[in-house]
């Protein structure tokens, strides 16, 4: 089974309340590209008390669009039963 990025559903608010082992991922809503971003990069860009939704407004994709969605989560294996519609 392959590991994939699993965003948490929690609304963290600001950077400083997010666990330090979390992975930050930016997805571009315009072109769909996903890339991992370093926490330090985000802290340097906006400060460690910045709200995620404020930071994502500053992020620009390589396609030129400012349509970033910033997510915090972990790499893991998706639970096989979640998202499955054909339960017997
Ligand atoms: Zn893009």
PDB file of the backbone (N, CA, C, O) and the ligand in Angstrom, with CONECT records:
HET     ZN  A 101       1
ATOM      1  N   UNK A   1       0.838  -1.204   0.000  1.00  0.00           N
ATOM      2  CA  UNK A   1       0.000   0.000   0.000  1.00  0.00           C
ATOM      3  C   UNK A   1       0.870   1.249   0.000  1.00  0.00           C
ATOM      4  O   UNK A   1       1.878   1.321   0.703  1.00  0.00           O
ATOM      5  N   UNK A   2       0.480   2.194  -0.768  1.00  0.00           N
ATOM      6  CA  UNK A   2       1.299   3.391  -0.838  1.00  0.00           C
ATOM      7  C   UNK A   2       0.871   4.400   0.216  1.00  0.00           C
ATOM      8  O   UNK A   2      -0.297   4.494   0.595  1.00  0.00           O
ATOM      9  N   UNK A   3       1.839   5.127   0.657  1.00  0.00           N
ATOM     10  CA  UNK A   3       1.539   6.160   1.631  1.00  0.00           C
ATOM     11  C   UNK A   3       1.142   7.430   0.909  1.00  0.00           C
ATOM     12  O   UNK A   3       1.722   7.793  -0.114  1.00  0.00           O
ATOM     13  N   UNK A   4       0.153   8.090   1.454  1.00  0.00           N
ATOM     14  CA  UNK A   4      -0.237   9.350   0.833  1.00  0.00           C
ATOM     15  C   UNK A   4      -0.424  10.401   1.915  1.00  0.00           C
ATOM     16  O   UNK A   4      -0.510  10.101   3.106  1.00  0.00           O
ATOM     17  N   UNK A   5      -0.484  11.630   1.460  1.00  0.00           N
ATOM     18  CA  UNK A   5      -0.659  12.715   2.408  1.00  0.00           C
ATOM     19  C   UNK A   5      -2.101  12.760   2.874  1.00  0.00           C
ATOM     20  O   UNK A   5      -3.026  12.828   2.064  1.00  0.00           O
ATOM     21  N   UNK A   6      -2.286  12.723   4.183  1.00  0.00           N
ATOM     22  CA  UNK A   6      -3.617  12.757   4.756  1.00  0.00           C
ATOM     23  C   UNK A   6      -3.771  14.045   5.549  1.00  0.00           C
ATOM     24  O   UNK A   6      -3.229  14.158   6.648  1.00  0.00           O
ATOM     25  N   UNK A   7      -4.496  15.011   5.016  1.00  0.00           N
ATOM     26  CA  UNK A   7      -4.668  16.252   5.749  1.00  0.00           C
ATOM     27  C   UNK A   7      -5.571  16.037   6.964  1.00  0.00           C
ATOM     28  O   UNK A   7      -6.505  15.237   6.913  1.00  0.00           O
ATOM     29  N   UNK A   8      -5.298  16.731   8.020  1.00  0.00           N
ATOM     30  CA  UNK A   8      -6.197  16.664   9.165  1.00  0.00           C
ATOM     31  C   UNK A   8      -7.396  17.559   8.885  1.00  0.00           C
ATOM     32  O   UNK A   8      -7.304  18.519   8.119  1.00  0.00           O
ATOM     33  N   UNK A   9      -8.489  17.243   9.495  1.00  0.00           N
ATOM     34  CA  UNK A   9      -9.687  18.055   9.290  1.00  0.00           C
ATOM     35  C   UNK A   9      -9.774  19.203  10.276  1.00  0.00           C
ATOM     36  O   UNK A   9     -10.649  20.063  10.176  1.00  0.00           O
ATOM     37  N   UNK A  10      -8.864  19.204  11.220  1.00  0.00           N
ATOM     38  CA  UNK A  10      -8.931  20.224  12.257  1.00  0.00           C
ATOM     39  C   UNK A  10      -8.653  21.612  11.676  1.00  0.00           C
ATOM     40  O   UNK A  10      -7.820  21.782  10.785  1.00  0.00           O
ATOM     41  N   UNK A  11      -9.358  22.571  12.196  1.00  0.00           N
ATOM     42  CA  UNK A  11      -9.096  23.945  11.806  1.00  0.00           C
ATOM     43  C   UNK A  11      -8.112  24.520  12.816  1.00  0.00           C
ATOM     44  O   UNK A  11      -8.496  24.971  13.895  1.00  0.00           O
ATOM     45  N   UNK A  12      -6.842  24.494  12.448  1.00  0.00           N
ATOM     46  CA  UNK A  12      -5.812  24.847  13.405  1.00  0.00           C
ATOM     47  C   UNK A  12      -5.767  26.341  13.685  1.00  0.00           C
ATOM     48  O   UNK A  12      -5.412  26.752  14.790  1.00  0.00           O
ATOM     49  N   UNK A  13      -6.114  27.142  12.719  1.00  0.00           N
ATOM     50  CA  UNK A  13      -6.008  28.571  12.924  1.00  0.00           C
ATOM     51  C   UNK A  13      -4.622  29.075  12.596  1.00  0.00           C
ATOM     52  O   UNK A  13      -4.327  29.391  11.443  1.00  0.00           O
ATOM     53  N   UNK A  14      -3.762  29.153  13.612  1.00  0.00           N
ATOM     54  CA  UNK A  14      -2.444  29.728  13.368  1.00  0.00           C
ATOM     55  C   UNK A  14      -1.342  28.673  13.418  1.00  0.00           C
ATOM     56  O   UNK A  14      -1.521  27.582  13.958  1.00  0.00           O
ATOM     57  N   UNK A  15      -0.213  29.027  12.846  1.00  0.00           N
ATOM     58  CA  UNK A  15       0.925  28.114  12.721  1.00  0.00           C
ATOM     59  C   UNK A  15       1.406  27.554  14.048  1.00  0.00           C
ATOM     60  O   UNK A  15       1.734  26.371  14.141  1.00  0.00           O
ATOM     61  N   UNK A  16       1.450  28.389  15.067  1.00  0.00           N
ATOM     62  CA  UNK A  16       2.102  27.980  16.318  1.00  0.00           C
ATOM     63  C   UNK A  16       1.336  26.928  17.116  1.00  0.00           C
ATOM     64  O   UNK A  16       1.885  26.361  18.061  1.00  0.00           O
ATOM     65  N   UNK A  17       0.087  26.655  16.762  1.00  0.00           N
ATOM     66  CA  UNK A  17      -0.654  25.619  17.488  1.00  0.00           C
ATOM     67  C   UNK A  17      -0.611  24.274  16.767  1.00  0.00           C
ATOM     68  O   UNK A  17      -1.176  23.288  17.241  1.00  0.00           O
ATOM     69  N   UNK A  18       0.056  24.241  15.630  1.00  0.00           N
ATOM     70  CA  UNK A  18       0.131  23.004  14.857  1.00  0.00           C
ATOM     71  C   UNK A  18       1.301  22.161  15.348  1.00  0.00           C
ATOM     72  O   UNK A  18       2.409  22.676  15.503  1.00  0.00           O
ATOM     73  N   UNK A  19       1.073  20.880  15.593  1.00  0.00           N
ATOM     74  CA  UNK A  19       2.148  20.017  16.108  1.00  0.00           C
ATOM     75  C   UNK A  19       3.391  20.085  15.219  1.00  0.00           C
ATOM     76  O   UNK A  19       3.297  20.191  13.996  1.00  0.00           O
ATOM     77  N   UNK A  20       4.555  20.022  15.866  1.00  0.00           N
ATOM     78  CA  UNK A  20       5.793  20.203  15.117  1.00  0.00           C
ATOM     79  C   UNK A  20       6.153  19.033  14.220  1.00  0.00           C
ATOM     80  O   UNK A  20       7.042  19.144  13.377  1.00  0.00           O
ATOM     81  N   UNK A  21       5.464  17.910  14.398  1.00  0.00           N
ATOM     82  CA  UNK A  21       5.746  16.790  13.494  1.00  0.00           C
ATOM     83  C   UNK A  21       4.787  16.767  12.297  1.00  0.00           C
ATOM     84  O   UNK A  21       4.852  15.868  11.459  1.00  0.00           O
ATOM     85  N   UNK A  22       3.911  17.749  12.228  1.00  0.00           N
ATOM     86  CA  UNK A  22       2.974  17.783  11.101  1.00  0.00           C
ATOM     87  C   UNK A  22       3.684  18.195   9.821  1.00  0.00           C
ATOM     88  O   UNK A  22       4.681  18.916   9.848  1.00  0.00           O
ATOM     89  N   UNK A  23       3.158  17.730   8.714  1.00  0.00           N
ATOM     90  CA  UNK A  23       3.681  18.074   7.395  1.00  0.00           C
ATOM     91  C   UNK A  23       2.780  19.163   6.807  1.00  0.00           C
ATOM     92  O   UNK A  23       1.555  19.093   6.901  1.00  0.00           O
ATOM     93  N   UNK A  24       3.406  20.156   6.207  1.00  0.00           N
ATOM     94  CA  UNK A  24       2.620  21.195   5.544  1.00  0.00           C
ATOM     95  C   UNK A  24       2.605  20.944   4.045  1.00  0.00           C
ATOM     96  O   UNK A  24       3.641  20.705   3.423  1.00  0.00           O
ATOM     97  N   UNK A  25       1.417  21.004   3.488  1.00  0.00           N
ATOM     98  CA  UNK A  25       1.263  20.752   2.066  1.00  0.00           C
ATOM     99  C   UNK A  25       0.462  21.893   1.458  1.00  0.00           C
ATOM    100  O   UNK A  25      -0.547  22.331   2.011  1.00  0.00           O
ATOM    101  N   UNK A  26       0.925  22.359   0.322  1.00  0.00           N
ATOM    102  CA  UNK A  26       0.191  23.398  -0.396  1.00  0.00           C
ATOM    103  C   UNK A  26      -0.374  22.813  -1.670  1.00  0.00           C
ATOM    104  O   UNK A  26       0.346  22.195  -2.454  1.00  0.00           O
ATOM    105  N   UNK A  27      -1.651  23.006  -1.874  1.00  0.00           N
ATOM    106  CA  UNK A  27      -2.256  22.571  -3.121  1.00  0.00           C
ATOM    107  C   UNK A  27      -2.750  23.789  -3.871  1.00  0.00           C
ATOM    108  O   UNK A  27      -3.388  24.675  -3.301  1.00  0.00           O
ATOM    109  N   UNK A  28      -2.448  23.820  -5.148  1.00  0.00           N
ATOM    110  CA  UNK A  28      -2.909  24.923  -5.974  1.00  0.00           C
ATOM    111  C   UNK A  28      -4.288  24.574  -6.520  1.00  0.00           C
ATOM    112  O   UNK A  28      -4.458  23.563  -7.201  1.00  0.00           O
ATOM    113  N   UNK A  29      -5.268  25.417  -6.217  1.00  0.00           N
ATOM    114  CA  UNK A  29      -6.631  25.142  -6.676  1.00  0.00           C
ATOM    115  C   UNK A  29      -6.795  25.451  -8.155  1.00  0.00           C
ATOM    116  O   UNK A  29      -7.797  25.074  -8.763  1.00  0.00           O
ATOM    117  N   UNK A  30      -5.825  26.129  -8.730  1.00  0.00           N
ATOM    118  CA  UNK A  30      -5.906  26.452 -10.158  1.00  0.00           C
ATOM    119  C   UNK A  30      -5.382  25.309 -11.019  1.00  0.00           C
ATOM    120  O   UNK A  30      -6.035  24.920 -11.987  1.00  0.00           O
ATOM    121  N   UNK A  31      -4.204  24.760 -10.680  1.00  0.00           N
ATOM    122  CA  UNK A  31      -3.613  23.723 -11.539  1.00  0.00           C
ATOM    123  C   UNK A  31      -3.550  22.361 -10.857  1.00  0.00           C
ATOM    124  O   UNK A  31      -3.231  21.363 -11.504  1.00  0.00           O
ATOM    125  N   UNK A  32      -3.846  22.307  -9.572  1.00  0.00           N
ATOM    126  CA  UNK A  32      -3.894  21.026  -8.886  1.00  0.00           C
ATOM    127  C   UNK A  32      -2.564  20.523  -8.362  1.00  0.00           C
ATOM    128  O   UNK A  32      -2.502  19.451  -7.761  1.00  0.00           O
ATOM    129  N   UNK A  33      -1.507  21.274  -8.579  1.00  0.00           N
ATOM    130  CA  UNK A  33      -0.200  20.841  -8.111  1.00  0.00           C
ATOM    131  C   UNK A  33      -0.122  20.833  -6.589  1.00  0.00           C
ATOM    132  O   UNK A  33      -0.616  21.743  -5.922  1.00  0.00           O
ATOM    133  N   UNK A  34       0.503  19.792  -6.052  1.00  0.00           N
ATOM    134  CA  UNK A  34       0.707  19.724  -4.613  1.00  0.00           C
ATOM    135  C   UNK A  34       2.182  19.703  -4.315  1.00  0.00           C
ATOM    136  O   UNK A  34       2.952  18.995  -4.965  1.00  0.00           O
ATOM    137  N   UNK A  35       2.577  20.489  -3.320  1.00  0.00           N
ATOM    138  CA  UNK A  35       3.974  20.412  -2.913  1.00  0.00           C
ATOM    139  C   UNK A  35       4.085  20.612  -1.417  1.00  0.00           C
ATOM    140  O   UNK A  35       3.309  21.333  -0.789  1.00  0.00           O
ATOM    141  N   UNK A  36       5.087  19.939  -0.876  1.00  0.00           N
ATOM    142  CA  UNK A  36       5.320  20.030   0.548  1.00  0.00           C
ATOM    143  C   UNK A  36       6.084  21.319   0.828  1.00  0.00           C
ATOM    144  O   UNK A  36       6.988  21.685   0.077  1.00  0.00           O
ATOM    145  N   UNK A  37       5.726  21.994   1.891  1.00  0.00           N
ATOM    146  CA  UNK A  37       6.461  23.196   2.250  1.00  0.00           C
ATOM    147  C   UNK A  37       7.012  23.049   3.661  1.00  0.00           C
ATOM    148  O   UNK A  37       6.427  22.395   4.524  1.00  0.00           O
ATOM    149  N   UNK A  38       8.145  23.675   3.855  1.00  0.00           N
ATOM    150  CA  UNK A  38       8.830  23.628   5.129  1.00  0.00           C
ATOM    151  C   UNK A  38       8.180  24.584   6.113  1.00  0.00           C
ATOM    152  O   UNK A  38       7.825  25.709   5.761  1.00  0.00           O
ATOM    153  N   UNK A  39       8.027  24.131   7.337  1.00  0.00           N
ATOM    154  CA  UNK A  39       7.444  24.976   8.369  1.00  0.00           C
ATOM    155  C   UNK A  39       8.231  26.274   8.563  1.00  0.00           C
ATOM    156  O   UNK A  39       7.650  27.342   8.757  1.00  0.00           O
ATOM    157  N   UNK A  40       9.554  26.164   8.509  1.00  0.00           N
ATOM    158  CA  UNK A  40      10.387  27.351   8.705  1.00  0.00           C
ATOM    159  C   UNK A  40      10.160  28.379   7.598  1.00  0.00           C
ATOM    160  O   UNK A  40      10.193  29.588   7.827  1.00  0.00           O
ATOM    161  N   UNK A  41       9.930  27.865   6.405  1.00  0.00           N
ATOM    162  CA  UNK A  41       9.649  28.750   5.275  1.00  0.00           C
ATOM    163  C   UNK A  41       8.387  29.564   5.549  1.00  0.00           C
ATOM    164  O   UNK A  41       8.343  30.766   5.290  1.00  0.00           O
ATOM    165  N   UNK A  42       7.365  28.895   6.076  1.00  0.00           N
ATOM    166  CA  UNK A  42       6.107  29.583   6.376  1.00  0.00           C
ATOM    167  C   UNK A  42       6.285  30.572   7.522  1.00  0.00           C
ATOM    168  O   UNK A  42       5.733  31.672   7.496  1.00  0.00           O
ATOM    169  N   UNK A  43       7.064  30.169   8.531  1.00  0.00           N
ATOM    170  CA  UNK A  43       7.294  31.064   9.674  1.00  0.00           C
ATOM    171  C   UNK A  43       8.064  32.310   9.256  1.00  0.00           C
ATOM    172  O   UNK A  43       7.780  33.418   9.710  1.00  0.00           O
ATOM    173  N   UNK A  44       9.046  32.103   8.378  1.00  0.00           N
ATOM    174  CA  UNK A  44       9.829  33.250   7.924  1.00  0.00           C
ATOM    175  C   UNK A  44       8.993  34.162   7.040  1.00  0.00           C
ATOM    176  O   UNK A  44       9.185  35.378   7.022  1.00  0.00           O
ATOM    177  N   UNK A  45       8.078  33.569   6.321  1.00  0.00           N
ATOM    178  CA  UNK A  45       7.268  34.339   5.383  1.00  0.00           C
ATOM    179  C   UNK A  45       6.214  35.173   6.111  1.00  0.00           C
ATOM    180  O   UNK A  45       5.955  36.319   5.743  1.00  0.00           O
ATOM    181  N   UNK A  46       5.614  34.592   7.139  1.00  0.00           N
ATOM    182  CA  UNK A  46       4.450  35.249   7.731  1.00  0.00           C
ATOM    183  C   UNK A  46       4.500  35.391   9.251  1.00  0.00           C
ATOM    184  O   UNK A  46       3.677  36.097   9.833  1.00  0.00           O
ATOM    185  N   UNK A  47       5.454  34.729   9.895  1.00  0.00           N
ATOM    186  CA  UNK A  47       5.504  34.772  11.349  1.00  0.00           C
ATOM    187  C   UNK A  47       4.784  33.568  11.941  1.00  0.00           C
ATOM    188  O   UNK A  47       3.841  33.043  11.348  1.00  0.00           O
ATOM    189  N   UNK A  48       5.239  33.132  13.126  1.00  0.00           N
ATOM    190  CA  UNK A  48       4.729  31.865  13.639  1.00  0.00           C
ATOM    191  C   UNK A  48       3.331  31.961  14.239  1.00  0.00           C
ATOM    192  O   UNK A  48       2.731  30.936  14.561  1.00  0.00           O
ATOM    193  N   UNK A  49       2.800  33.177  14.397  1.00  0.00           N
ATOM    194  CA  UNK A  49       1.426  33.292  14.896  1.00  0.00           C
ATOM    195  C   UNK A  49       0.439  33.605  13.766  1.00  0.00           C
ATOM    196  O   UNK A  49      -0.729  33.905  14.016  1.00  0.00           O
ATOM    197  N   UNK A  50       0.913  33.534  12.542  1.00  0.00           N
ATOM    198  CA  UNK A  50       0.042  33.857  11.405  1.00  0.00           C
ATOM    199  C   UNK A  50      -1.022  32.779  11.202  1.00  0.00           C
ATOM    200  O   UNK A  50      -0.769  31.593  11.413  1.00  0.00           O
ATOM    201  N   UNK A  51      -2.202  33.205  10.795  1.00  0.00           N
ATOM    202  CA  UNK A  51      -3.269  32.265  10.479  1.00  0.00           C
ATOM    203  C   UNK A  51      -2.968  31.580   9.146  1.00  0.00           C
ATOM    204  O   UNK A  51      -2.429  32.190   8.224  1.00  0.00           O
ATOM    205  N   UNK A  52      -3.325  30.308   9.068  1.00  0.00           N
ATOM    206  CA  UNK A  52      -3.073  29.571   7.825  1.00  0.00           C
ATOM    207  C   UNK A  52      -3.756  30.227   6.624  1.00  0.00           C
ATOM    208  O   UNK A  52      -3.198  30.271   5.528  1.00  0.00           O
ATOM    209  N   UNK A  53      -4.960  30.730   6.844  1.00  0.00           N
ATOM    210  CA  UNK A  53      -5.673  31.319   5.703  1.00  0.00           C
ATOM    211  C   UNK A  53      -5.058  32.647   5.257  1.00  0.00           C
ATOM    212  O   UNK A  53      -5.239  33.076   4.117  1.00  0.00           O
ATOM    213  N   UNK A  54      -4.331  33.287   6.172  1.00  0.00           N
ATOM    214  CA  UNK A  54      -3.604  34.503   5.786  1.00  0.00           C
ATOM    215  C   UNK A  54      -2.354  34.118   4.988  1.00  0.00           C
ATOM    216  O   UNK A  54      -2.022  34.753   3.987  1.00  0.00           O
ATOM    217  N   UNK A  55      -1.674  33.076   5.449  1.00  0.00           N
ATOM    218  CA  UNK A  55      -0.459  32.633   4.762  1.00  0.00           C
ATOM    219  C   UNK A  55      -0.775  32.151   3.353  1.00  0.00           C
ATOM    220  O   UNK A  55      -0.049  32.455   2.406  1.00  0.00           O
ATOM    221  N   UNK A  56      -1.859  31.399   3.221  1.00  0.00           N
ATOM    222  CA  UNK A  56      -2.124  30.822   1.903  1.00  0.00           C
ATOM    223  C   UNK A  56      -2.434  31.904   0.862  1.00  0.00           C
ATOM    224  O   UNK A  56      -2.252  31.687  -0.336  1.00  0.00           O
ATOM    225  N   UNK A  57      -2.898  33.052   1.316  1.00  0.00           N
ATOM    226  CA  UNK A  57      -3.123  34.156   0.377  1.00  0.00           C
ATOM    227  C   UNK A  57      -1.821  34.706  -0.191  1.00  0.00           C
ATOM    228  O   UNK A  57      -1.805  35.328  -1.253  1.00  0.00           O
ATOM    229  N   UNK A  58      -0.714  34.464   0.544  1.00  0.00           N
ATOM    230  CA  UNK A  58       0.579  34.987   0.095  1.00  0.00           C
ATOM    231  C   UNK A  58       1.319  34.019  -0.808  1.00  0.00           C
ATOM    232  O   UNK A  58       2.286  34.396  -1.469  1.00  0.00           O
ATOM    233  N   UNK A  59       0.872  32.779  -0.839  1.00  0.00           N
ATOM    234  CA  UNK A  59       1.609  31.772  -1.587  1.00  0.00           C
ATOM    235  C   UNK A  59       1.217  31.814  -3.055  1.00  0.00           C
ATOM    236  O   UNK A  59       0.038  31.836  -3.409  1.00  0.00           O
ATOM    237  N   UNK A  60       2.234  31.823  -3.887  1.00  0.00           N
ATOM    238  CA  UNK A  60       1.990  31.860  -5.314  1.00  0.00           C
ATOM    239  C   UNK A  60       2.538  30.591  -5.946  1.00  0.00           C
ATOM    240  O   UNK A  60       3.667  30.188  -5.668  1.00  0.00           O
ATOM    241  N   UNK A  61       1.757  29.981  -6.772  1.00  0.00           N
ATOM    242  CA  UNK A  61       2.159  28.739  -7.426  1.00  0.00           C
ATOM    243  C   UNK A  61       3.083  29.031  -8.593  1.00  0.00           C
ATOM    244  O   UNK A  61       3.157  30.157  -9.083  1.00  0.00           O
ATOM    245  N   UNK A  62       3.788  27.989  -9.031  1.00  0.00           N
ATOM    246  CA  UNK A  62       4.654  28.147 -10.193  1.00  0.00           C
ATOM    247  C   UNK A  62       3.852  28.381 -11.465  1.00  0.00           C
ATOM    248  O   UNK A  62       4.416  28.804 -12.474  1.00  0.00           O
ATOM    249  N   UNK A  63       2.539  28.113 -11.439  1.00  0.00           N
ATOM    250  CA  UNK A  63       1.699  28.391 -12.611  1.00  0.00           C
ATOM    251  C   UNK A  63       1.291  29.866 -12.644  1.00  0.00           C
ATOM    252  O   UNK A  63       0.675  30.324 -13.606  1.00  0.00           O
ATOM    253  N   UNK A  64       1.640  30.606 -11.580  1.00  0.00           N
ATOM    254  CA  UNK A  64       1.368  32.040 -11.575  1.00  0.00           C
ATOM    255  C   UNK A  64       0.112  32.430 -10.826  1.00  0.00           C
ATOM    256  O   UNK A  64      -0.141  33.616 -10.614  1.00  0.00           O
ATOM    257  N   UNK A  65      -0.683  31.444 -10.420  1.00  0.00           N
ATOM    258  CA  UNK A  65      -1.940  31.734  -9.739  1.00  0.00           C
ATOM    259  C   UNK A  65      -1.738  31.812  -8.225  1.00  0.00           C
ATOM    260  O   UNK A  65      -0.921  31.094  -7.648  1.00  0.00           O
ATOM    261  N   UNK A  66      -2.495  32.687  -7.612  1.00  0.00           N
ATOM    262  CA  UNK A  66      -2.541  32.719  -6.151  1.00  0.00           C
ATOM    263  C   UNK A  66      -3.840  32.060  -5.719  1.00  0.00           C
ATOM    264  O   UNK A  66      -4.819  32.737  -5.407  1.00  0.00           O
ATOM    265  N   UNK A  67      -3.838  30.754  -5.705  1.00  0.00           N
ATOM    266  CA  UNK A  67      -5.048  30.013  -5.330  1.00  0.00           C
ATOM    267  C   UNK A  67      -4.642  28.832  -4.457  1.00  0.00           C
ATOM    268  O   UNK A  67      -5.068  27.698  -4.673  1.00  0.00           O
ATOM    269  N   UNK A  68      -3.808  29.129  -3.468  1.00  0.00           N
ATOM    270  CA  UNK A  68      -3.235  28.063  -2.656  1.00  0.00           C
ATOM    271  C   UNK A  68      -4.177  27.630  -1.550  1.00  0.00           C
ATOM    272  O   UNK A  68      -4.917  28.429  -0.977  1.00  0.00           O
ATOM    273  N   UNK A  69      -4.123  26.340  -1.272  1.00  0.00           N
ATOM    274  CA  UNK A  69      -4.806  25.788  -0.114  1.00  0.00           C
ATOM    275  C   UNK A  69      -3.729  25.168   0.760  1.00  0.00           C
ATOM    276  O   UNK A  69      -3.048  24.228   0.350  1.00  0.00           O
ATOM    277  N   UNK A  70      -3.582  25.697   1.958  1.00  0.00           N
ATOM    278  CA  UNK A  70      -2.541  25.218   2.851  1.00  0.00           C
ATOM    279  C   UNK A  70      -3.129  24.215   3.832  1.00  0.00           C
ATOM    280  O   UNK A  70      -4.123  24.493   4.504  1.00  0.00           O
ATOM    281  N   UNK A  71      -2.505  23.052   3.905  1.00  0.00           N
ATOM    282  CA  UNK A  71      -3.018  21.989   4.761  1.00  0.00           C
ATOM    283  C   UNK A  71      -1.919  21.456   5.661  1.00  0.00           C
ATOM    284  O   UNK A  71      -0.748  21.423   5.283  1.00  0.00           O
ATOM    285  N   UNK A  72      -2.310  21.043   6.849  1.00  0.00           N
ATOM    286  CA  UNK A  72      -1.375  20.368   7.753  1.00  0.00           C
ATOM    287  C   UNK A  72      -1.864  18.944   7.922  1.00  0.00           C
ATOM    288  O   UNK A  72      -3.062  18.703   8.067  1.00  0.00           O
ATOM    289  N   UNK A  73      -0.939  18.005   7.902  1.00  0.00           N
ATOM    290  CA  UNK A  73      -1.355  16.613   8.035  1.00  0.00           C
ATOM    291  C   UNK A  73      -0.156  15.702   8.156  1.00  0.00           C
ATOM    292  O   UNK A  73       0.926  16.118   8.571  1.00  0.00           O
ATOM    293  N   UNK A  74      -0.366  14.446   7.784  1.00  0.00           N
ATOM    294  CA  UNK A  74       0.671  13.428   7.936  1.00  0.00           C
ATOM    295  C   UNK A  74       0.642  12.491   6.749  1.00  0.00           C
ATOM    296  O   UNK A  74      -0.369  12.352   6.060  1.00  0.00           O
ATOM    297  N   UNK A  75       1.794  11.844   6.527  1.00  0.00           N
ATOM    298  CA  UNK A  75       1.812  10.758   5.555  1.00  0.00           C
ATOM    299  C   UNK A  75       1.357   9.484   6.242  1.00  0.00           C
ATOM    300  O   UNK A  75       1.762   9.189   7.366  1.00  0.00           O
ATOM    301  N   UNK A  76       0.526   8.746   5.565  1.00  0.00           N
ATOM    302  CA  UNK A  76       0.058   7.503   6.146  1.00  0.00           C
ATOM    303  C   UNK A  76      -0.701   6.704   5.119  1.00  0.00           C
ATOM    304  O   UNK A  76      -0.763   7.062   3.943  1.00  0.00           O
ATOM    305  N   UNK A  77      -1.273   5.621   5.582  1.00  0.00           N
ATOM    306  CA  UNK A  77      -2.070   4.770   4.710  1.00  0.00           C
ATOM    307  C   UNK A  77      -3.526   5.022   5.033  1.00  0.00           C
ATOM    308  O   UNK A  77      -3.943   4.975   6.190  1.00  0.00           O
ATOM    309  N   UNK A  78      -4.280   5.285   4.006  1.00  0.00           N
ATOM    310  CA  UNK A  78      -5.687   5.577   4.190  1.00  0.00           C
ATOM    311  C   UNK A  78      -6.405   4.338   4.721  1.00  0.00           C
ATOM    312  O   UNK A  78      -6.125   3.217   4.297  1.00  0.00           O
ATOM    313  N   UNK A  79      -7.309   4.549   5.631  1.00  0.00           N
ATOM    314  CA  UNK A  79      -8.084   3.429   6.155  1.00  0.00           C
ATOM    315  C   UNK A  79      -8.902   2.828   5.022  1.00  0.00           C
ATOM    316  O   UNK A  79      -9.641   3.542   4.343  1.00  0.00           O
ATOM    317  N   UNK A  80      -8.775   1.510   4.810  1.00  0.00           N
ATOM    318  CA  UNK A  80      -9.418   0.903   3.636  1.00  0.00           C
ATOM    319  C   UNK A  80     -10.933   1.045   3.618  1.00  0.00           C
ATOM    320  O   UNK A  80     -11.538   1.037   2.546  1.00  0.00           O
ATOM    321  N   UNK A  81     -11.552   1.175   4.776  1.00  0.00           N
ATOM    322  CA  UNK A  81     -13.020   1.244   4.781  1.00  0.00           C
ATOM    323  C   UNK A  81     -13.523   2.665   4.570  1.00  0.00           C
ATOM    324  O   UNK A  81     -14.671   2.864   4.175  1.00  0.00           O
ATOM    325  N   UNK A  82     -12.683   3.641   4.828  1.00  0.00           N
ATOM    326  CA  UNK A  82     -13.136   5.017   4.677  1.00  0.00           C
ATOM    327  C   UNK A  82     -13.244   5.359   3.197  1.00  0.00           C
ATOM    328  O   UNK A  82     -12.346   5.057   2.410  1.00  0.00           O
ATOM    329  N   UNK A  83     -14.314   5.969   2.844  1.00  0.00           N
ATOM    330  CA  UNK A  83     -14.486   6.392   1.463  1.00  0.00           C
ATOM    331  C   UNK A  83     -15.018   5.307   0.563  1.00  0.00           C
ATOM    332  O   UNK A  83     -15.252   5.551  -0.621  1.00  0.00           O
ATOM    333  N   UNK A  84     -15.214   4.121   1.088  1.00  0.00           N
ATOM    334  CA  UNK A  84     -15.731   3.031   0.266  1.00  0.00           C
ATOM    335  C   UNK A  84     -17.253   3.010   0.295  1.00  0.00           C
ATOM    336  O   UNK A  84     -17.867   3.087   1.359  1.00  0.00           O
ATOM    337  N   UNK A  85     -17.842   2.907  -0.869  1.00  0.00           N
ATOM    338  CA  UNK A  85     -19.293   2.971  -0.926  1.00  0.00           C
ATOM    339  C   UNK A  85     -19.938   1.572  -0.924  1.00  0.00           C
ATOM    340  O   UNK A  85     -21.114   1.422  -0.596  1.00  0.00           O
ATOM    341  N   UNK A  86     -19.160   0.575  -1.289  1.00  0.00           N
ATOM    342  CA  UNK A  86     -19.768  -0.759  -1.372  1.00  0.00           C
ATOM    343  C   UNK A  86     -19.443  -1.601  -0.148  1.00  0.00           C
ATOM    344  O   UNK A  86     -18.639  -2.531  -0.212  1.00  0.00           O
ATOM    345  N   UNK A  87     -20.055  -1.275   0.924  1.00  0.00           N
ATOM    346  CA  UNK A  87     -19.915  -2.096   2.134  1.00  0.00           C
ATOM    347  C   UNK A  87     -20.889  -3.264   2.044  1.00  0.00           C
ATOM    348  O   UNK A  87     -22.043  -3.097   1.647  1.00  0.00           O
ATOM    349  N   UNK A  88     -20.415  -4.440   2.413  1.00  0.00           N
ATOM    350  CA  UNK A  88     -21.322  -5.584   2.348  1.00  0.00           C
ATOM    351  C   UNK A  88     -21.838  -5.955   3.739  1.00  0.00           C
ATOM    352  O   UNK A  88     -22.616  -6.899   3.877  1.00  0.00           O
TER     353      UNK A  88
HETATM  354 ZN    ZN A 101      -0.809  26.271  -9.885  1.00  0.00          ZN
END
